[in-house]
Amino acid sequence: MTMDLHSLPQVTHRKRRRGRGIGSQGAKSGRGQKGAGSRAGAYSKAGFEGGQTPLYMRLPKGRGTKQRFRSQVVKAGAVAVKHLNQFSNGTIVGPEQLREAGLIGRLDKTVKIVGGGALGHKLTIRAHFATPGAKATIESAGGTVEIIS
């Protein structure tokens, strides 16, 4: 059986009655009672929440001058000299090795070697910063400190 245009089921829509009072439109049509919001062409400002305090007024405002720069400050991951004893003699210790050992958290931060404790064997330390005391401790054990940028 072929289907032709004249054999398709007929789709009809009920015609909307206009200008016959409120009965044909559904009384207030979801616009409440009287007022500007019930009229045609009514609009509200962006961010208006029906009289409730808007979100942009409820949020705290950033005051002061240092707050906007706080996220740009780079903090260094500090590693004490005594924690470097876990590496074997003659090892080159850089940020990747410190990360694998769990001494620093993230590789995008800078690494700073600080004094505190003694070093028992010779190591080559590669870090962004080193305190003078830590540098003296590492060099007295026969190791070297390389400052990386």
C-alpha positions as MATLAB code, in Angstrom:
seq = 'MTMDLHSLPQVTHRKRRRGRGIGSQGAKSGRGQKGAGSRAGAYSKAGFEGGQTPLYMRLPKGRGTKQRFRSQVVKAGAVAVKHLNQFSNGTIVGPEQLREAGLIGRLDKTVKIVGGGALGHKLTIRAHFATPGAKATIESAGGTVEIIS';
ca = [
       0.000    0.000    0.000;
       1.430    3.340   -0.970;
       0.907    6.466    1.059;
      -0.238    9.570   -0.736;
      -0.709   13.107    0.517;
      -4.476   12.787    0.510;
      -4.364    9.608    2.629;
      -2.288   11.098    5.500;
      -4.093   11.562    8.823;
      -5.295   15.107    9.162;
      -3.586   17.188   11.880;
      -5.635   20.098   13.130;
      -4.912   22.754   15.750;
      -7.539   24.541   17.711;
      -7.702   28.160   16.622;
      -6.998   30.654   19.413;
      -9.888   32.969   20.152;
      -8.778   36.570   20.392;
     -10.518   39.552   21.867;
     -13.318   37.639   23.601;
     -12.637   38.503   27.250;
     -10.535   36.785   29.912;
     -12.344   33.459   29.598;
     -10.606   32.514   26.357;
      -7.093   33.365   27.606;
      -7.098   31.656   31.002;
      -7.814   34.637   33.287;
      -4.469   36.223   34.311;
      -2.289   33.869   32.213;
       0.248   33.371   35.000;
       1.074   37.078   35.317;
      -0.433   37.656   38.752;
      -2.785   40.542   39.458;
      -2.410   44.127   38.306;
       0.889   45.966   37.890;
       3.664   46.491   35.370;
       4.532   42.788   35.272;
       1.059   41.852   34.118;
       1.119   44.222   31.137;
       2.423   43.462   27.687;
       6.056   44.361   27.113;
       6.990   44.183   30.804;
      10.627   43.430   31.663;
      12.849   43.367   34.737;
      16.469   44.393   35.163;
      19.194   41.791   34.888;
      19.831   40.311   38.321;
      16.393   41.243   39.705;
      15.121   38.482   42.004;
      11.600   39.599   42.756;
      12.446   41.875   45.662;
      14.862   39.428   47.305;
      18.357   40.812   47.820;
      20.154   39.993   44.556;
      23.135   37.671   44.440;
      25.587   40.411   43.518;
      24.624   42.253   46.702;
      24.707   39.160   48.948;
      28.272   38.169   48.036;
      31.185   39.604   50.043;
      33.188   42.323   48.405;
      36.984   42.044   48.169;
      38.468   44.957   50.058;
      42.079   45.976   50.385;
      44.894   45.882   47.865;
      46.657   42.601   48.621;
      43.761   40.219   48.024;
      43.836   40.377   44.246;
      47.561   39.553   44.158;
      47.478   36.745   46.716;
      46.988   33.993   44.134;
      49.993   35.165   42.115;
      52.502   34.727   44.968;
      54.595   31.605   44.380;
      55.297   29.700   47.569;
      58.331   27.477   47.780;
      58.148   23.881   48.977;
      60.693   23.681   51.806;
      62.798   20.537   52.252;
      65.060   20.121   55.290;
      68.574   18.730   54.872;
      67.874   15.842   57.284;
      65.213   14.480   54.901;
      67.784   14.130   52.118;
      69.469   11.204   53.954;
      66.977    8.778   52.398;
      68.649    9.136   48.991;
      71.620    6.858   48.225;
      75.215    8.103   47.997;
      76.116   10.050   44.829;
      72.499   10.554   43.691;
      71.424   13.654   41.769;
      68.346   14.903   43.628;
      66.020   17.267   41.749;
      62.367   18.278   42.081;
      61.172   15.073   40.371;
      63.024   12.853   42.859;
      61.748   14.930   45.777;
      58.200   14.542   44.449;
      58.560   10.750   44.128;
      59.899   10.588   47.699;
      56.883   12.601   48.922;
      58.953   15.519   50.229;
      57.205   18.129   48.055;
      53.638   18.273   46.861;
      53.571   19.712   43.357;
      56.169   20.175   40.658;
      54.958   23.619   39.607;
      56.105   25.119   42.922;
      59.660   26.137   43.616;
      61.874   24.007   45.865;
      63.888   25.505   48.715;
      66.457   23.512   50.681;
      66.571   24.698   54.288;
      68.953   23.820   57.088;
      68.028   21.474   59.872;
      69.841   18.250   60.615;
      72.971   16.690   59.178;
      73.702   14.986   55.872;
      75.583   11.701   56.094;
      76.762   11.227   52.506;
      77.573   12.981   49.244;
      74.615   14.211   47.126;
      74.128   16.582   44.214;
      71.112   18.740   45.023;
      69.248   20.633   42.282;
      66.827   23.209   43.737;
      65.505   26.705   43.059;
      66.720   28.107   46.381;
      69.019   27.031   49.215;
      69.747   28.764   52.494;
      73.397   29.467   53.299;
      73.288   27.067   56.251;
      71.859   24.255   54.137;
      74.419   24.880   51.415;
      77.258   24.701   53.970;
      75.894   21.449   55.418;
      75.639   19.763   52.011;
      79.093   20.929   50.919;
      80.691   19.795   54.201;
      79.363   16.270   53.472;
      81.076   16.378   50.070;
      78.012   17.220   48.020;
      77.144   20.117   45.749;
      74.178   22.441   45.349;
      73.004   23.496   41.882;
      70.574   26.406   41.685;
      68.046   25.935   38.867;
      65.893   28.688   37.424;
];
